[in-house]
Amino acid sequence: MTTFDERIERAANFVRTAKRIVAFTGAGISTESGISDFRSPGGVWDRYRIVTYQEFLASREAREGYWKMKKELYVEIAGAQPNRAHHSLAELERMGKLTCLITQNIDGLHQEAGSRAVIEIHGTNRKAICVRCGKQWPIAEIQSILESGNYDPRCDQCSGFIKPATISFGQAMPEREMTLAYECAMGCDLFFMIGSSLQVEPAASLPRVAKRSGADLVFVNRTETPYDHMASVLFRESAGHVLDEIVRALQRDPLPTRRDQQIGL
């Protein structure tokens, strides 16, 4: 079994030699910032019933339950700060290594850390939108309405339902973002998967798409995924520690070493 340092060097050398690198992140990258992993025991989905998009549109009771969950989540997200993993990905972009960052997360922490080439395939919790006319608000404005006791906020322009600009179960994925995500996955030669269980489609297909297109895969996830066997390098350690060490290795030596080439790293 390879040591942690050997895996770091192997992953760093993939970064050194790759021409187009894509990162794909899930909820696990933000747990170090204090944001619950939805699927873990005690997470949001453990405390609240999932409300589908169709239920949200059809039932006031469902909307109120949904907004109570979102009110609690807002407190977590509003107080969260980017962690080492977010900052390391932003640094890889600044170094000219990372060309695209696809995220399932709705917390906006990648952008706060300095990443620019971000594709949010599940939307963002930092704003809300009217499902009828498309008017938008900063999510903090809607939080104030919720705190007043109104859990079924309506648009002041058309009386339509207001919803966070996130993708709910049963809601169509954003076409533009998904097209860009697949293009990035198909066009890369190195694909980082960080903090995702790879349980939710179509997002879970992105590593498979990258692999079929010839990319090497580096997985950083605390628990097993259905596609671990496809990874060239696999980490169970924390995302912040792993990505920080990869960046440090690149800063020490940005070019492949002769030893790397001799042992096939």
Backbone bond lengths (Angstrom), bond angles and torsions (degrees), N, CA, C in turn:
res aa  C-N    CA-C-N  psi(-1)  N-CA   C-N-CA  omega(-1)  CA-C   N-CA-C  phi
1 M - - - 1.475 - - 1.537 109.61 -
2 T 1.321 116.57 135.40 1.462 120.49 -179.44 1.521 110.53 -75.69
3 T 1.317 115.53 149.34 1.460 120.89 178.52 1.523 109.94 -79.22
4 F 1.337 114.98 168.80 1.461 120.62 177.12 1.530 110.61 -59.33
5 D 1.330 116.93 -46.16 1.464 120.49 -178.62 1.532 111.58 -62.57
6 E 1.326 116.47 -37.30 1.471 119.77 178.48 1.524 110.99 -66.48
7 R 1.329 116.22 -39.55 1.465 119.35 178.05 1.529 111.34 -68.36
8 I 1.327 116.50 -37.74 1.470 119.83 176.46 1.525 109.80 -60.68
9 E 1.319 117.19 -46.60 1.458 120.43 -178.90 1.526 111.18 -65.22
10 R 1.311 116.97 -37.80 1.456 120.40 178.36 1.529 110.64 -64.39
11 A 1.344 116.17 -45.85 1.461 120.26 178.40 1.528 110.86 -64.18
12 A 1.336 116.78 -42.14 1.463 120.55 179.16 1.519 111.02 -61.46
13 N 1.330 116.46 -37.50 1.455 118.10 -179.05 1.531 111.97 -71.39
14 F 1.331 116.75 -32.90 1.462 118.94 171.53 1.528 110.14 -58.57
15 V 1.345 116.42 -42.36 1.464 120.72 179.12 1.528 110.42 -64.50
16 R 1.331 116.42 -41.83 1.462 120.70 -178.91 1.533 112.09 -59.14
17 T 1.315 116.36 -38.13 1.472 119.75 -172.46 1.524 113.53 -97.75
18 A 1.337 117.64 -12.43 1.469 119.93 -177.62 1.516 111.36 -74.22
19 K 1.311 115.01 150.87 1.470 121.43 178.05 1.529 111.97 -101.04
20 R 1.326 116.98 -33.93 1.467 121.10 178.92 1.531 108.35 -135.71
21 I 1.335 115.15 112.80 1.463 121.18 -177.07 1.528 109.60 -111.05
22 V 1.325 115.59 134.09 1.458 122.51 177.18 1.519 108.49 -121.84
23 A 1.322 116.72 139.19 1.465 121.71 172.83 1.521 108.60 -114.55
24 F 1.324 115.15 142.57 1.454 122.39 178.36 1.524 107.24 -128.30
25 T 1.340 117.86 121.31 1.460 120.69 -174.01 1.520 111.82 -121.53
26 G 1.351 113.52 147.99 1.449 121.60 175.61 1.515 110.86 -124.04
27 A 1.316 115.62 -168.43 1.468 121.01 -172.88 1.519 112.94 -59.11
28 G 1.335 117.47 -27.64 1.452 120.75 -177.23 1.514 114.55 -61.78
29 I 1.332 117.79 -23.80 1.463 119.06 -179.38 1.523 111.32 -74.40
30 S 1.337 117.11 -21.27 1.466 120.31 -176.69 1.520 113.92 -99.76
31 T 1.331 117.81 -4.07 1.466 118.67 178.58 1.520 111.19 -63.71
32 E 1.342 117.09 -30.12 1.471 120.16 177.93 1.529 111.71 -71.73
33 S 1.336 116.31 -9.58 1.464 120.94 174.54 1.530 111.72 -97.64
34 G 1.336 115.73 3.22 1.463 120.06 177.64 1.510 114.65 91.87
35 I 1.332 117.26 9.78 1.462 121.03 178.31 1.523 108.71 -96.12
36 S 1.321 116.77 127.87 1.459 121.11 -175.42 1.518 111.46 -63.15
37 D 1.326 114.95 142.11 1.458 121.40 168.05 1.524 106.89 -76.78
38 F 1.338 116.40 118.78 1.459 120.70 -172.89 1.527 113.08 -51.55
39 R 1.346 116.96 -38.58 1.459 120.63 -171.11 1.521 114.15 -86.65
40 S 1.322 118.04 -14.90 1.459 120.40 -176.68 1.528 111.10 -75.30
41 P 1.336 117.85 156.43 1.465 120.61 175.33 1.523 110.59 -55.01
42 G 1.317 115.78 131.04 1.457 120.69 -177.32 1.504 113.73 87.52
43 G 1.344 117.33 -6.36 1.462 121.31 178.00 1.516 111.28 -72.40
44 V 1.332 115.13 176.85 1.463 120.75 -175.87 1.523 111.56 -56.35
45 W 1.335 117.62 -43.55 1.464 120.02 -177.62 1.516 111.75 -70.85
46 D 1.321 117.58 -15.84 1.457 121.44 176.57 1.523 110.42 -83.39
47 R 1.313 116.58 -25.45 1.468 121.22 -176.05 1.529 113.13 -98.28
48 Y 1.316 117.44 -21.74 1.459 121.30 -177.19 1.529 110.53 -132.00
49 R 1.329 114.92 150.61 1.455 120.33 175.35 1.519 109.79 -74.79
50 I 1.331 116.42 139.05 1.459 120.51 176.40 1.523 109.42 -68.39
51 V 1.311 116.12 129.71 1.467 122.25 176.98 1.525 107.90 -107.93
52 T 1.319 116.75 120.46 1.464 119.90 179.19 1.527 110.14 -75.90
53 Y 1.309 115.02 164.29 1.463 120.15 179.35 1.530 110.67 -61.99
54 Q 1.328 116.64 -39.13 1.462 120.61 -179.56 1.532 110.56 -64.56
55 E 1.352 116.73 -40.40 1.463 120.10 176.56 1.522 110.83 -64.73
56 F 1.316 116.37 -40.67 1.470 121.18 179.80 1.531 109.95 -57.04
57 L 1.308 116.95 -43.03 1.458 121.20 -178.26 1.526 112.20 -73.48
58 A 1.332 116.96 -30.11 1.465 120.41 -170.48 1.524 114.67 -95.37
59 S 1.344 118.08 -22.95 1.456 119.83 -168.98 1.519 112.71 -131.59
60 R 1.330 116.17 123.77 1.466 120.20 175.61 1.529 110.25 -62.21
61 E 1.336 116.57 -40.82 1.463 120.34 179.42 1.530 111.02 -59.69
62 A 1.337 116.63 -41.67 1.462 120.42 178.56 1.529 110.97 -65.49
63 R 1.335 116.85 -41.67 1.469 120.14 179.29 1.522 110.68 -62.43
64 E 1.325 116.65 -42.07 1.460 119.77 -179.57 1.532 111.32 -65.02
65 G 1.327 116.81 -40.92 1.459 119.78 176.91 1.519 111.67 -64.49
66 Y 1.320 115.51 -39.28 1.464 121.32 178.98 1.524 110.66 -62.82
67 W 1.345 116.17 -46.22 1.456 119.88 -177.11 1.532 112.03 -70.09
68 K 1.328 117.86 -29.61 1.470 119.61 174.81 1.528 110.20 -63.84
69 M 1.337 116.29 -39.90 1.461 120.29 176.28 1.521 110.62 -64.58
70 K 1.327 116.35 -44.33 1.463 120.63 -179.07 1.527 111.69 -66.07
71 K 1.316 116.50 -33.82 1.470 119.94 177.52 1.518 110.39 -61.07
72 E 1.336 116.68 -42.96 1.462 120.96 178.21 1.524 110.96 -67.03
73 L 1.327 117.12 -42.98 1.458 121.52 -179.33 1.525 111.21 -63.33
74 Y 1.342 117.01 -34.91 1.456 120.85 179.96 1.522 111.07 -57.72
75 V 1.338 116.45 -41.12 1.464 120.67 -178.69 1.529 109.92 -61.81
76 E 1.344 116.53 -42.48 1.467 120.50 177.78 1.520 111.28 -62.19
77 I 1.334 116.24 -48.66 1.462 120.72 -174.27 1.523 111.50 -70.67
78 A 1.336 116.98 -41.02 1.470 120.50 -176.79 1.521 111.64 -61.80
79 G 1.328 116.93 -32.65 1.458 119.99 -178.40 1.515 114.34 -92.24
80 A 1.329 117.23 -1.72 1.468 120.69 -174.90 1.521 111.49 -84.01
81 Q 1.322 115.08 148.25 1.455 122.22 175.89 1.528 109.20 -122.51
82 P 1.337 117.97 150.65 1.475 119.78 176.97 1.525 110.96 -57.80
83 N 1.323 116.90 142.50 1.463 121.21 178.48 1.532 110.53 -103.13
84 R 1.333 115.44 -172.71 1.471 119.86 -176.04 1.527 112.54 -59.09
85 A 1.325 116.60 -34.52 1.463 119.55 -179.54 1.525 111.21 -65.81
86 H 1.340 116.87 -44.71 1.469 120.30 177.54 1.532 110.36 -60.75
87 H 1.328 115.68 -46.09 1.470 119.34 -177.98 1.535 111.70 -66.36
88 S 1.317 117.21 -35.01 1.465 120.01 179.53 1.527 111.07 -66.69
89 L 1.327 117.20 -40.54 1.469 119.68 177.69 1.533 110.42 -65.74
90 A 1.328 116.77 -39.28 1.462 119.69 176.15 1.532 110.90 -62.68
91 E 1.328 116.26 -38.20 1.463 120.47 178.13 1.527 111.19 -66.25
92 L 1.324 117.06 -40.26 1.474 119.96 177.06 1.532 110.78 -61.21
93 E 1.318 116.47 -36.01 1.465 119.25 176.16 1.522 110.54 -67.48
94 R 1.333 116.80 -43.87 1.470 120.03 179.30 1.530 111.51 -63.12
95 M 1.338 116.26 -31.69 1.465 120.64 179.12 1.528 112.08 -76.16
96 G 1.326 116.63 -3.88 1.456 120.46 -179.27 1.514 113.42 80.99
97 K 1.346 117.07 15.48 1.463 121.47 -178.09 1.524 112.08 -92.14
98 L 1.327 116.75 -45.40 1.460 121.43 -174.38 1.522 109.88 -92.18
99 T 1.330 116.89 121.92 1.459 120.47 -177.02 1.524 113.19 -97.09
100 C 1.327 117.03 -21.16 1.460 119.81 -174.86 1.524 109.18 -157.11
101 L 1.334 117.21 138.04 1.453 122.18 177.59 1.528 107.84 -125.64
102 I 1.320 115.78 112.47 1.460 122.40 178.84 1.519 107.51 -100.28
103 T 1.331 118.05 129.24 1.454 118.89 -179.61 1.518 112.08 -131.21
104 Q 1.336 114.70 142.64 1.452 121.94 170.04 1.521 110.75 -84.89
105 N 1.324 117.35 -11.32 1.457 121.62 -171.71 1.517 111.65 -78.63
106 I 1.326 114.54 151.83 1.459 121.31 -177.22 1.520 111.64 -114.39
107 D 1.358 116.60 10.35 1.468 120.43 -170.55 1.525 114.69 -89.23
108 G 1.326 118.81 -13.35 1.462 121.12 178.56 1.512 115.08 74.01
109 L 1.338 118.68 9.92 1.460 120.73 -175.25 1.528 112.84 -72.05
110 H 1.328 117.74 -27.16 1.467 118.89 176.46 1.525 110.53 -61.90
111 Q 1.327 116.32 -46.16 1.467 119.83 179.70 1.529 110.83 -65.93
112 E 1.329 116.03 -37.27 1.461 119.50 179.40 1.530 111.21 -64.47
113 A 1.329 116.25 -31.18 1.467 120.73 179.14 1.523 112.03 -77.62
114 G 1.337 117.28 -14.12 1.456 120.35 177.90 1.515 115.42 117.41
115 S 1.339 117.96 -1.57 1.465 119.84 177.44 1.529 109.61 -70.10
116 R 1.318 115.44 141.22 1.464 120.92 -178.74 1.526 112.49 -114.73
117 A 1.310 117.26 -38.11 1.469 120.66 -175.96 1.529 109.52 -87.41
118 V 1.345 115.89 65.08 1.466 121.94 -174.28 1.524 110.37 -108.17
119 I 1.329 115.59 132.22 1.461 122.09 174.97 1.529 107.22 -114.69
120 E 1.326 116.97 114.04 1.463 122.14 -178.31 1.531 108.76 -96.11
121 I 1.324 116.67 96.08 1.465 119.27 -173.85 1.529 112.47 -78.74
122 H 1.329 117.57 -15.16 1.468 120.33 176.00 1.524 111.73 -109.41
123 G 1.326 116.84 15.67 1.451 120.52 178.08 1.512 112.87 80.71
124 T 1.344 115.56 -163.28 1.457 120.74 -177.43 1.519 110.72 -138.08
125 N 1.319 115.95 143.25 1.455 121.47 176.47 1.528 111.39 -91.30
126 R 1.305 117.12 6.97 1.464 119.85 -177.72 1.525 112.85 -87.98
127 K 1.329 116.51 -3.97 1.451 119.48 174.26 1.517 109.11 -146.57
128 A 1.342 115.57 162.94 1.454 122.41 176.75 1.518 108.22 -121.56
129 I 1.330 114.80 158.71 1.459 119.46 -174.50 1.523 110.20 -141.58
130 C 1.323 117.11 144.97 1.458 121.70 173.66 1.522 108.18 -77.64
131 V 1.336 116.71 126.64 1.462 119.37 -177.06 1.523 111.95 -72.90
132 R 1.338 117.35 -12.13 1.465 120.20 -179.29 1.529 112.03 -96.02
133 C 1.335 117.57 -54.16 1.474 119.70 -173.44 1.525 113.26 -106.28
134 G 1.329 118.14 -12.53 1.456 120.52 176.51 1.516 115.34 88.05
135 K 1.332 118.66 2.92 1.467 119.71 177.38 1.524 109.48 -60.14
136 Q 1.349 116.75 145.31 1.459 121.09 -176.11 1.525 111.31 -121.76
137 W 1.335 114.36 152.52 1.459 122.54 177.27 1.525 109.15 -137.40
138 P 1.334 118.34 150.06 1.469 119.22 166.79 1.523 108.25 -61.60
139 I 1.315 117.21 140.15 1.464 120.13 -175.33 1.531 111.40 -61.35
140 A 1.343 118.17 -26.06 1.469 120.69 179.74 1.528 111.22 -62.26
141 E 1.332 117.36 -32.75 1.471 120.28 178.39 1.523 110.49 -66.54
142 I 1.314 116.54 -39.98 1.467 119.84 -179.94 1.527 109.67 -72.28
143 Q 1.331 117.18 -33.76 1.468 120.27 177.08 1.528 110.18 -59.41
144 S 1.313 117.25 -38.17 1.469 120.61 178.69 1.523 111.12 -63.19
145 I 1.334 116.10 -38.27 1.467 120.60 177.38 1.525 110.22 -64.94
146 L 1.339 117.03 -42.46 1.463 121.27 179.40 1.528 110.56 -63.04
147 E 1.330 115.70 -41.40 1.463 119.52 -178.60 1.531 112.08 -66.86
148 S 1.330 117.29 -18.92 1.469 120.89 175.56 1.525 111.62 -79.93
149 G 1.343 116.39 -6.98 1.460 120.54 178.86 1.514 114.45 103.57
150 N 1.314 117.93 -1.01 1.466 122.10 179.09 1.527 108.76 -92.34
151 Y 1.337 117.69 106.00 1.457 121.64 -178.75 1.531 112.63 -101.91
152 D 1.324 116.01 17.52 1.471 119.73 174.54 1.525 108.46 -137.22
153 P 1.344 117.25 63.94 1.471 120.10 -175.52 1.521 111.75 -64.87
154 R 1.335 115.40 144.48 1.461 121.41 -179.61 1.525 110.19 -123.02
155 C 1.304 114.65 155.29 1.463 122.14 179.97 1.520 110.48 -68.50
156 D 1.339 117.43 132.53 1.460 121.34 178.67 1.525 112.25 -77.87
157 Q 1.316 115.90 -2.00 1.462 120.50 -178.54 1.530 111.95 -102.47
158 C 1.354 116.59 -39.94 1.471 119.01 -175.36 1.527 112.85 -135.61
159 S 1.342 117.63 1.99 1.466 123.87 -178.56 1.529 113.47 67.60
160 G 1.332 116.93 14.02 1.459 120.12 176.31 1.517 111.61 -71.83
161 F 1.326 115.71 165.11 1.463 120.77 178.64 1.525 110.09 -70.93
162 I 1.323 115.81 137.60 1.462 121.31 174.82 1.527 108.16 -96.09
163 K 1.304 115.34 137.81 1.460 121.50 -177.61 1.530 108.40 -141.58
164 P 1.335 118.78 145.95 1.464 118.66 172.20 1.524 110.26 -56.30
165 A 1.321 116.38 150.52 1.475 121.04 -178.39 1.522 109.91 -80.38
166 T 1.336 115.05 48.63 1.454 122.76 178.21 1.526 108.94 -114.56
167 I 1.323 116.48 161.89 1.457 121.09 179.88 1.529 108.68 -94.05
168 S 1.322 116.07 119.78 1.462 121.72 179.86 1.527 110.34 -92.45
169 F 1.329 115.67 163.58 1.459 119.94 173.74 1.530 108.81 -58.88
170 G 1.319 115.55 133.14 1.450 120.48 -179.11 1.515 114.17 88.40
171 Q 1.321 117.37 -7.00 1.464 121.61 179.12 1.524 109.04 -95.35
172 A 1.313 116.49 142.48 1.463 120.29 -179.04 1.518 110.70 -62.93
173 M 1.328 115.36 139.12 1.461 120.24 175.53 1.534 108.98 -67.12
174 P 1.341 117.43 150.39 1.471 119.75 -179.55 1.532 110.42 -68.17
175 E 1.306 116.12 120.49 1.467 120.91 -172.18 1.525 112.34 -62.38
176 R 1.326 117.12 -45.76 1.464 120.32 -177.25 1.522 110.78 -62.67
177 E 1.342 116.96 -47.11 1.461 120.88 -177.24 1.527 111.58 -65.54
178 M 1.330 116.90 -40.04 1.453 119.38 -179.85 1.525 111.21 -68.09
179 T 1.322 116.89 -38.25 1.469 120.14 177.33 1.525 110.14 -61.38
180 L 1.329 116.39 -45.44 1.465 120.64 178.94 1.527 111.02 -63.32
181 A 1.335 116.31 -40.81 1.470 120.33 -179.05 1.525 111.02 -62.56
182 Y 1.324 116.85 -44.51 1.469 119.87 179.22 1.525 111.33 -67.05
183 E 1.318 116.80 -37.53 1.465 119.53 177.45 1.525 110.29 -62.72
184 C 1.329 116.66 -41.84 1.469 120.52 178.30 1.527 110.74 -63.71
185 A 1.334 116.53 -44.85 1.469 120.36 -178.84 1.524 111.43 -63.90
186 M 1.317 116.58 -40.08 1.468 120.25 -178.67 1.525 112.19 -72.75
187 G 1.339 116.65 -25.56 1.455 119.99 -174.57 1.507 115.75 -97.99
188 C 1.340 117.84 -0.15 1.468 119.44 -175.85 1.518 111.33 -93.79
189 D 1.335 115.28 161.29 1.467 119.66 172.18 1.533 111.85 -114.70
190 L 1.341 116.81 -2.13 1.468 121.69 172.54 1.517 108.08 -145.22
191 F 1.340 115.95 130.00 1.459 121.85 -174.76 1.528 108.69 -127.63
192 F 1.341 116.10 116.75 1.455 121.76 174.21 1.527 109.31 -93.35
193 M 1.332 117.30 128.65 1.454 121.70 171.24 1.517 106.72 -112.70
194 I 1.334 116.55 122.82 1.461 120.75 -172.50 1.530 110.21 -131.93
195 G 1.326 115.76 115.79 1.460 120.36 169.65 1.507 116.17 73.78
196 S 1.318 118.09 33.57 1.468 120.69 176.85 1.518 110.04 -126.12
197 S 1.313 116.26 141.47 1.465 121.12 176.05 1.524 111.61 -77.33
198 L 1.336 116.71 -12.85 1.474 122.81 -177.13 1.528 110.85 54.57
199 Q 1.338 114.51 43.51 1.461 120.92 179.67 1.528 112.56 -104.87
200 V 1.326 116.72 -20.26 1.461 120.30 -172.65 1.524 109.99 -105.50
201 E 1.313 116.04 120.90 1.458 121.56 174.93 1.533 109.37 -89.83
202 P 1.333 118.75 153.17 1.469 126.60 4.94 1.535 114.61 -86.10
203 A 1.340 117.50 -2.46 1.463 119.41 -177.18 1.521 112.04 -58.67
204 A 1.330 116.96 -36.93 1.461 120.80 -177.24 1.517 113.02 -64.03
205 S 1.318 116.89 -17.29 1.472 120.07 -179.21 1.523 112.58 -79.56
206 L 1.323 118.17 -13.96 1.465 120.32 -174.00 1.531 113.24 -61.34
207 P 1.345 119.89 -44.24 1.473 117.96 175.92 1.522 112.24 -61.53
208 R 1.317 117.38 -36.69 1.471 120.35 178.95 1.521 110.59 -64.57
209 V 1.333 115.93 -40.50 1.464 120.34 178.02 1.523 110.36 -62.09
210 A 1.338 116.20 -44.87 1.468 120.27 179.50 1.524 110.91 -62.52
211 K 1.320 116.53 -43.32 1.464 120.85 -179.35 1.521 111.01 -62.90
212 R 1.317 117.19 -44.81 1.469 120.84 179.72 1.522 111.43 -63.28
213 S 1.328 115.72 -27.49 1.466 120.29 -179.91 1.519 112.34 -85.82
214 G 1.332 117.09 2.04 1.465 121.13 174.74 1.507 116.01 100.79
215 A 1.333 117.93 7.42 1.469 119.88 -178.52 1.525 111.63 -80.55
216 D 1.331 115.44 149.92 1.454 120.96 167.33 1.527 108.26 -81.74
217 L 1.335 116.51 147.10 1.458 121.54 -178.87 1.519 110.62 -114.50
218 V 1.327 115.92 135.09 1.462 122.36 171.23 1.519 106.58 -119.81
219 F 1.341 116.58 118.36 1.457 122.01 -179.27 1.521 109.87 -104.76
220 V 1.348 115.71 131.90 1.465 122.03 175.42 1.523 106.45 -127.15
221 N 1.323 116.41 101.16 1.463 119.64 -176.11 1.526 109.55 -155.58
222 R 1.311 116.68 137.87 1.459 121.83 -176.51 1.533 112.35 -64.26
223 T 1.325 117.02 -34.17 1.465 121.10 -175.50 1.525 110.10 -118.06
224 E 1.315 115.67 168.24 1.455 121.31 -180.00 1.526 110.94 -67.41
225 T 1.332 115.21 152.52 1.459 121.92 171.50 1.525 108.00 -125.61
226 P 1.328 117.59 164.31 1.467 119.27 179.84 1.527 113.68 -66.50
227 Y 1.340 117.53 -10.59 1.463 119.88 -172.65 1.527 113.34 -120.96
228 D 1.331 116.43 19.61 1.465 120.09 179.76 1.528 111.90 -57.52
229 H 1.322 116.74 -31.25 1.469 120.23 -177.27 1.520 112.63 -65.25
230 M 1.330 116.94 -17.23 1.461 120.21 -179.19 1.522 112.44 -86.29
231 A 1.332 117.25 -13.85 1.466 120.61 -173.23 1.523 111.70 -75.82
232 S 1.323 116.16 137.51 1.464 121.68 173.30 1.521 110.96 -77.14
233 V 1.336 116.53 -32.19 1.462 122.33 175.92 1.523 107.34 -137.25
234 L 1.329 115.83 135.76 1.466 120.98 -175.64 1.525 109.60 -128.75
235 F 1.340 115.71 128.66 1.465 121.47 177.87 1.524 109.80 -120.90
236 R 1.332 115.87 136.19 1.464 121.76 170.93 1.538 110.69 -105.51
237 E 1.320 116.81 -4.66 1.467 121.20 -179.84 1.534 110.11 -74.13
238 S 1.332 115.94 171.62 1.463 120.24 -177.70 1.528 110.93 -64.21
239 A 1.325 115.24 143.61 1.463 120.67 -178.13 1.524 111.29 -60.42
240 G 1.338 116.85 -40.16 1.457 119.51 -179.52 1.511 112.09 -60.88
241 H 1.329 116.72 -45.14 1.461 121.21 -179.41 1.526 110.86 -65.61
242 V 1.326 116.50 -46.37 1.470 120.81 -177.28 1.525 111.10 -63.09
243 L 1.316 117.67 -51.49 1.466 119.97 -175.46 1.522 111.67 -68.31
244 D 1.330 116.27 -35.92 1.464 120.13 176.64 1.526 110.39 -61.44
245 E 1.325 117.05 -43.06 1.467 120.71 -179.57 1.532 111.48 -68.63
246 I 1.318 117.78 -35.43 1.470 120.19 177.21 1.530 110.11 -64.65
247 V 1.330 116.88 -44.13 1.467 120.52 178.58 1.526 110.27 -62.71
248 R 1.331 117.52 -42.69 1.462 120.77 178.79 1.528 110.77 -60.97
249 A 1.331 117.14 -41.45 1.471 120.59 178.94 1.521 110.80 -62.42
250 L 1.321 116.93 -39.23 1.468 120.61 178.90 1.521 111.30 -68.98
251 Q 1.316 116.63 -38.01 1.460 119.87 179.35 1.527 111.39 -68.12
252 R 1.326 116.96 -33.79 1.468 120.40 177.54 1.524 111.23 -70.89
253 D 1.328 115.50 -39.70 1.464 119.88 -175.20 1.528 108.56 -150.10
254 P 1.332 118.19 94.49 1.467 120.77 -175.53 1.522 114.45 -74.05
255 L 1.335 117.98 -13.68 1.468 120.90 -176.58 1.521 110.70 -109.07
256 P 1.348 117.05 149.96 1.473 119.92 176.18 1.521 110.27 -59.25
257 T 1.310 116.46 137.09 1.462 120.19 178.47 1.524 110.36 -88.73
258 R 1.324 115.98 161.87 1.461 120.13 178.50 1.520 109.98 -61.07
259 R 1.358 116.36 -38.65 1.462 119.45 179.65 1.516 110.01 -61.56
260 D 1.358 118.00 -41.62 1.457 121.70 178.17 1.517 110.22 -55.82
261 Q 1.318 115.68 -46.49 1.464 120.39 -176.06 1.530 110.60 -67.87
262 Q 1.343 117.16 -36.44 1.449 120.20 -178.15 1.536 112.23 -66.91
263 I 1.348 117.30 -36.54 1.461 118.76 -177.72 1.527 112.07 -96.09
264 G 1.322 115.54 6.74 1.462 119.28 173.55 1.504 115.14 77.00
265 L 1.314 118.79 24.52 1.466 121.58 179.05 1.526 109.97 -74.86
